[in-house]
Amino acid sequence: MDLKELESGVDPSTNWYYQSKKVPLFRYFEQIVKEQGKKLTVIDFGSGSGFFAYELFEAYPQHIEDVLLIDIGYTEEEMEETKNAPVKKLRYIPHGINDSIVVMMDVLEHIEDDYAIMEDIKSRLGDNAHFFITVPAFMSVWSSHDVYLGHYRRYTIPMVKKLLSGTKCQIDQQYYIYGSIFPLVWLVRRLKKNEENMTQPESSDMKPLPGPINAILKAYNSFEMNFRKANKLFGLTCVAEGRLK
């Protein structure tokens, strides 16, 4: 997840965006557990704070063998502190882990060579490896928000399909989320570009909101996730689910 978004005071444990975004991840995890009938190792790649992995572990401890937070930014002290903990911090994925799910929540857009990183992840994993990937969608809503967060690109379903197919991953589902608020965000960002001619300072669009507004957005967008797999047209986020062969 983007740690810079937390610098503006956003609390992911209550914020509408993070709380609704975890819904499809939870449902995919439930699906895999039901199909496999075995515990999985959760590998949160580019984890940052590890918010989504911690949320998974809290919700489904009985179905999780281990939780690995993978981020090159972790210090030796941070890794040593979690060495014997159920949630461990590492810089790289250990080789040969079987029965896993690799969670990449808004990670690939930060990597210049996304193909190379997918190849590296695949080479490290053992049998029965699944993936859940989210990336920001559509360059038409590119803004100072993306510049501030250090994005190289925003994706579309065909772009993600080309990337994953090129690395011989099996794609089970692709879809967009936050489709209903996409037109409003697109309009706001186009107006900002026109009015300020892209000279506005880099900043994040993610800000703390008053409690009632946050609650409404959380409920609305969480409900919309029920129809997520039908949305192949547009949204703020592109999602891919499948297997790393």
C-alpha positions as CSV (number, residue, x, y, z in Angstrom):
1,M,0.0,0.0,0.0
2,D,1.1,3.6,-0.5
3,L,2.6,4.8,2.8
4,K,2.6,8.4,1.5
5,E,-1.2,8.3,1.6
6,L,-1.0,7.8,5.4
7,E,1.0,11.0,5.8
8,S,-2.1,13.1,5.4
9,G,-3.6,11.6,8.5
10,V,-5.7,8.8,6.9
11,D,-6.4,5.9,9.2
12,P,-6.8,2.7,7.0
13,S,-8.6,0.9,9.9
14,T,-11.6,3.2,9.4
15,N,-11.1,5.0,6.1
16,W,-13.8,4.2,3.5
17,Y,-11.3,3.5,0.7
18,Y,-9.2,0.9,2.5
19,Q,-12.1,-0.7,4.2
20,S,-14.0,-1.2,1.0
21,K,-10.9,-2.2,-1.0
22,K,-10.2,-5.1,1.3
23,V,-13.7,-6.7,0.5
24,P,-12.7,-8.3,-2.8
25,L,-9.4,-9.5,-1.3
26,F,-11.3,-11.2,1.6
27,R,-13.7,-12.8,-0.8
28,Y,-11.0,-14.2,-3.0
29,F,-9.2,-15.6,0.0
30,E,-12.4,-17.2,1.2
31,Q,-12.8,-18.8,-2.3
32,I,-9.3,-20.2,-2.3
33,V,-9.6,-21.6,1.2
34,K,-12.9,-23.3,0.4
35,E,-11.5,-24.8,-2.8
36,Q,-8.2,-25.9,-1.3
37,G,-9.2,-27.0,2.1
38,K,-5.8,-26.1,3.5
39,K,-4.0,-23.3,5.2
40,L,-2.2,-20.7,3.0
41,T,0.9,-18.6,3.5
42,V,0.0,-14.9,2.9
43,I,2.8,-13.0,1.1
44,D,2.1,-9.3,1.1
45,F,4.6,-8.0,-1.6
46,G,5.4,-4.3,-1.3
47,S,3.6,-4.4,2.0
48,G,4.6,-1.1,3.5
49,S,2.6,-1.0,6.8
50,G,1.2,-4.4,6.0
51,F,-2.3,-3.2,6.6
52,F,-4.1,-5.7,4.3
53,A,-2.1,-8.7,5.5
54,Y,-2.8,-7.8,9.1
55,E,-6.5,-7.5,8.3
56,L,-6.5,-10.9,6.6
57,F,-4.7,-12.5,9.6
58,E,-7.1,-11.0,12.1
59,A,-10.1,-12.1,10.1
60,Y,-8.9,-15.7,9.1
61,P,-6.2,-16.8,11.6
62,Q,-7.4,-20.4,11.4
63,H,-6.8,-20.5,7.6
64,I,-3.4,-18.9,7.5
65,E,-0.1,-20.8,8.0
66,D,2.2,-17.8,8.0
67,V,2.2,-14.1,7.0
68,L,5.2,-12.6,5.3
69,L,5.4,-8.8,4.8
70,I,7.9,-8.2,1.9
71,D,9.3,-4.7,1.5
72,I,12.9,-3.6,0.6
73,G,12.4,-0.7,3.0
74,Y,12.4,-2.8,6.2
75,T,15.4,-2.3,8.5
76,E,17.4,-5.1,10.1
77,E,15.9,-4.2,13.4
78,E,12.4,-4.4,12.1
79,M,13.0,-7.8,10.6
80,E,14.7,-9.2,13.7
81,E,11.8,-8.0,15.9
82,T,9.4,-10.2,13.9
83,K,11.7,-13.2,13.3
84,N,9.6,-15.5,15.6
85,A,6.3,-13.6,15.2
86,P,3.3,-14.9,13.2
87,V,3.6,-11.9,10.9
88,K,7.2,-11.6,9.7
89,K,8.9,-8.7,7.9
90,L,11.4,-9.6,5.2
91,R,13.0,-7.8,2.2
92,Y,12.6,-10.7,-0.2
93,I,10.3,-13.7,-0.8
94,P,12.0,-16.9,0.4
95,H,12.4,-19.6,-2.2
96,G,10.1,-22.6,-2.4
97,I,7.0,-21.7,-0.4
98,N,4.0,-23.9,-1.3
99,D,0.3,-23.1,-0.9
100,S,0.4,-19.4,-0.9
101,I,-1.4,-16.2,-2.0
102,V,0.7,-13.2,-3.1
103,V,-1.1,-10.0,-2.3
104,M,0.0,-6.9,-4.3
105,M,-2.1,-4.0,-3.4
106,D,-1.2,-1.0,-5.5
107,V,2.4,-2.1,-6.0
108,L,3.2,-2.6,-9.7
109,E,2.6,1.0,-10.7
110,H,5.6,1.9,-8.6
111,I,7.9,-0.4,-10.4
112,E,9.5,0.7,-13.7
113,D,9.9,-2.9,-15.0
114,D,6.8,-4.6,-13.8
115,Y,7.4,-7.6,-16.1
116,A,10.8,-8.3,-14.4
117,I,9.3,-8.2,-10.9
118,M,6.5,-10.6,-11.8
119,E,9.1,-13.0,-13.3
120,D,11.2,-12.8,-10.1
121,I,8.2,-13.4,-7.8
122,K,7.3,-16.5,-9.9
123,S,10.8,-17.9,-9.7
124,R,10.7,-17.8,-5.9
125,L,7.4,-19.6,-5.3
126,G,6.7,-23.3,-5.0
127,D,3.5,-25.1,-5.9
128,N,-0.1,-23.8,-5.6
129,A,0.7,-20.1,-5.6
130,H,-2.2,-17.7,-6.1
131,F,-2.2,-13.9,-6.6
132,F,-4.5,-11.0,-5.9
133,I,-3.3,-7.7,-7.6
134,T,-4.8,-4.2,-7.6
135,V,-3.4,-1.3,-9.6
136,P,-4.7,2.2,-10.3
137,A,-6.7,2.4,-13.5
138,F,-6.8,4.6,-16.6
139,M,-4.3,7.3,-17.6
140,S,-7.2,9.6,-18.2
141,V,-7.3,10.3,-14.5
142,W,-3.6,10.7,-14.1
143,S,-2.9,13.7,-11.8
144,S,-0.5,15.2,-9.3
145,H,-1.8,12.4,-7.0
146,D,0.0,9.8,-9.1
147,V,3.2,12.0,-9.3
148,Y,3.2,12.5,-5.5
149,L,2.9,8.7,-5.0
150,G,5.7,7.9,-7.5
151,H,3.6,6.0,-10.1
152,Y,5.0,5.1,-13.4
153,R,1.6,4.3,-15.0
154,R,-2.1,3.6,-14.5
155,Y,-3.4,0.3,-16.0
156,T,-6.3,-1.1,-17.9
157,I,-7.6,-4.7,-18.0
158,P,-5.8,-5.3,-21.4
159,M,-2.6,-4.0,-20.0
160,V,-2.7,-6.2,-16.9
161,K,-3.7,-9.2,-19.0
162,K,-0.7,-8.6,-21.3
163,L,1.6,-8.4,-18.3
164,L,0.3,-11.5,-16.6
165,S,0.0,-13.6,-19.8
166,G,3.5,-12.6,-20.8
167,T,4.8,-14.0,-17.5
168,K,2.6,-17.2,-18.0
169,C,0.3,-16.5,-15.1
170,Q,-3.2,-18.0,-15.1
171,I,-5.8,-15.2,-14.9
172,D,-9.1,-16.3,-13.3
173,Q,-10.8,-12.9,-13.0
174,Q,-10.2,-9.3,-14.0
175,Y,-12.5,-6.4,-13.3
176,Y,-12.6,-2.8,-12.2
177,I,-13.7,-1.4,-8.8
178,Y,-14.9,2.1,-7.8
179,G,-16.7,2.3,-11.1
180,S,-19.6,4.5,-10.0
181,I,-17.3,7.2,-8.6
182,F,-15.0,7.1,-11.6
183,P,-16.9,9.8,-13.6
184,L,-16.8,12.2,-10.7
185,V,-13.1,11.7,-10.1
186,W,-12.4,12.0,-13.8
187,L,-14.2,15.3,-14.0
188,V,-12.6,16.7,-10.9
189,R,-9.1,15.8,-12.1
190,R,-9.7,17.1,-15.7
191,L,-10.9,20.4,-14.2
192,K,-7.8,20.7,-12.0
193,K,-5.6,20.1,-15.0
194,N,-7.4,22.7,-17.1
195,E,-7.5,25.3,-14.3
196,E,-3.9,24.9,-13.0
197,N,-2.3,23.7,-16.2
198,M,-0.7,20.9,-14.2
199,T,1.4,23.3,-12.1
200,Q,-0.3,22.4,-8.9
201,P,2.0,20.9,-6.2
202,E,2.2,17.2,-5.9
203,S,-0.2,15.9,-3.3
204,S,-2.4,13.0,-2.4
205,D,-6.1,13.1,-3.0
206,M,-6.7,10.8,0.0
207,K,-7.7,13.0,3.0
208,P,-9.5,12.3,6.3
209,L,-13.3,12.9,6.0
210,P,-16.0,13.7,8.6
211,G,-17.3,10.5,10.2
212,P,-20.8,10.5,8.6
213,I,-19.4,11.0,5.1
214,N,-16.8,8.4,5.6
215,A,-19.4,5.9,6.8
216,I,-21.6,6.6,3.8
217,L,-18.8,6.1,1.3
218,K,-17.6,2.9,3.1
219,A,-21.1,1.4,3.0
220,Y,-21.8,2.5,-0.6
221,N,-18.5,1.2,-2.0
222,S,-18.5,-2.0,0.0
223,F,-22.0,-2.7,-1.4
224,E,-20.8,-2.0,-4.9
225,M,-18.2,-4.7,-4.5
226,N,-21.0,-7.3,-4.7
227,F,-21.1,-6.5,-8.5
228,R,-17.4,-6.1,-9.0
229,K,-16.8,-9.1,-11.4
230,A,-19.4,-7.7,-13.8
231,N,-17.5,-4.4,-14.3
232,K,-15.2,-4.7,-17.2
233,L,-15.7,-1.1,-18.4
234,F,-14.1,1.4,-16.1
235,G,-13.2,2.2,-12.5
236,L,-10.4,3.8,-10.4
237,T,-8.8,0.4,-9.7
238,C,-8.1,-2.6,-11.8
239,V,-8.1,-6.0,-10.1
240,A,-6.6,-9.4,-11.2
241,E,-7.0,-12.8,-9.5
242,G,-5.4,-16.1,-10.5
243,R,-2.5,-18.4,-10.2
244,L,1.2,-17.9,-10.6
245,K,2.1,-21.1,-12.6
